[in-house]
């Protein structure tokens, strides 16, 4: 039975602010390669927003791929699974790329990659079973947020949620893993969409794609056209290519015209936003029962010898990944976890890849790319480009004097730290750093 051609929409409302960045999608046409099994992995018990897990294995235990090795009874949490088969050689403190010390499990590989015998597809017929299955899978937001997905899907009964938005924007420069997911695994994305729509009862699904990705749009439309969406609830939408178009609140506004108020979530205006790779994973997990033990990442930047998109076991050492990409062709000045706009600059390569990491970028020293910090000239560009209508110069002023009350009054906590203000600033002011300092001032004042 054929269905009507799905609607092709344009953005309902364009959000304010944002910047036009150079995309540098150098790896866009490079298929995802699977990296060989590393000799060892380090699996931190904190790979998500929320409560950390507690290790459920001890030194000397033999583990298999997909076996649960860490969990918690807290709601906002996601279990950790072994990404390789082998022997647990250490359980203790490990340092993450951001310098935070957490508990972790180190596993030495046996080279076999044996699947855990308890792996089997879950039975899912309703919302409760879906949320339980997604929790058991260990899925967190694969677009970089790291929020446990089962929490997002566990929609309260008093919430009137009618729209699912599939985020295929990937507006950060350099990163192309979501793009490759759409090219290589579009069938799984659409399967995941159907599962979420049917079980959670969304009235409409909007697959939002930036207008600089016509190949993705064509592939997704061809699959959607032939699938049996009887009520024609699945729509494709083109978004203007402008950073930070992929941010949840910006996407909700563009796709539906609904504005998420400060301090609120997309669910408060009837929407759930899902990353494309997360959606595809749900479809695969329900078919196989194999939890989240690996992920795709982009490795790029001027200091990388062979930029690639690769699939790596979670917990793989950064240096092992860089070595697989030919190593450094020159001494890197800066190494970043994530994209250049919102990513985290790291001090070395001796940290593991976690679930929420979608890229490793390494850049040579280029003095012409670094703005010299000068006095603010009151040009107002940071205000013009802020998608949340904030005044970054005021935030800088109040953070310098640690005035928590003034910082609260100008809604600094609504900042998503997208970096548009710093990117647009002609004086090279480190505005994002001041914003992070401001949030810390508020936390210290409230005793949290």
Steps between C-alpha positions, in 0.01 A plus 500: 500500500658826395463815698485867423827677442610640834485876545810704432501795736701816537583649837194639675694774671865598484667544837689820575875524514752236403802528276606381158798273559736332257379139487827320421316169456815337363393144587142523372556252218718263704306186602528395862790256556506253788809531716685181604443381858726693739720315749310653789213735573425722798128534570416796728190459716395857414418520128170684529325791666375382839612259770818297443487122479654262752725226360337155509820309416830449682863449401549156346147465364460382141255713302345489152381763254170648615526376859388757757794612714352807671155620609311711751153503655466872420247600233724743312775256413593254226677165556848433363579188295828337405607598148747212459541149635785430738606532863442779749847618604412809704204659678569843643545868430549615141542849359264622227608736224351795693719420801221359717586187701237224496484127565584287199553142385805402292468191281783317325388354165515129420471583129185293458220760531266234642141616538343469844278193502217689666449731201158463340248737339268655759123460478348845456127557457434814704658816639617345829671211322661739248643724774626199695664356189665830406634532853645149489668585169704773670402756236573867562475791258754420230500851360726607785261582785528167683153521658355151574253432220254296708440808717415709192259232370333446837247774431285589804131428456408863564717620209323550168775395260400491134821550298820300458785694337790300355811715508713451188651849498857425619587868475840481677794536257706190415269238658333268244396184689129586502525576129659159439231335716235649271687386190589150621218412740195700393284185515571465872421867560157460342440175690585678822265784408213255441565324832500824697197638316289189543585418862512854639211631290654802333254666263775629274869437440724765347837388364696826495794521258715803422475623142872433440436123513293431185632143472362415843167659416471296181581168669265560793217605269539193278475266800214693658311493170504122475436420867150448631430820690123471459408828666779694328625620838868506404616829349837610367611855571784707360667738742726786405863417554589722793677415825367401762201370304537155660445622857176357639325828579598649165379191318164500679447863403598443136297180462182595685508871577478417871736685732641307796493739799813558711556214741259273313546199271364416152248269671346807663388616154391158374820381333767235533826546309707193408837480329502292178772264621318439827181424307678251272658331803159438658387315187814285498481428872140379483600264217821363655503578872862616475551799730701815433861376494643696207441826318604686188724805525659746260878542527615810313700822518815636342730298731339161418684299233196305371164654593228234524161403630551192715304261722679446831431294813397732782791542741767497228799721577518822297859431397402157360235672288740763372757230419234320292461826307870516416602693811583869507662639186621796704504603863142595596445835664152406617306172532124519539237248608198590287465791261699825493202706619378303803772240543736453791871576459701221660857489628610161367402178331493262799126504561223265380223564249162516675147451369434870442823575309436542127832642377870547564653803328867595504637822355844631413614833633361778283552839660281667241201302629531628856339836572704725722299588811429873521265729686129475421403764242125483583409400146211279609581212266491248784146611582391483135614139455385358835216254425376530860475883496762543773754779547842332524679824592284533811568139589873567474471809720301328777706182490818703555359638827323172586157660536274193510176696538565716195601192300173330594304810404640495144421127460857380447397138561296502178826529303576180305867598462479477121790743460330724243581809708871423523511407129348836401701714743758713309693558824562133571329508841483151662126537558417131535759466776342793684158340458625173650654695785167677551314170532759381751448820702127423518563140602737606776256762625220243520727245666472242220 
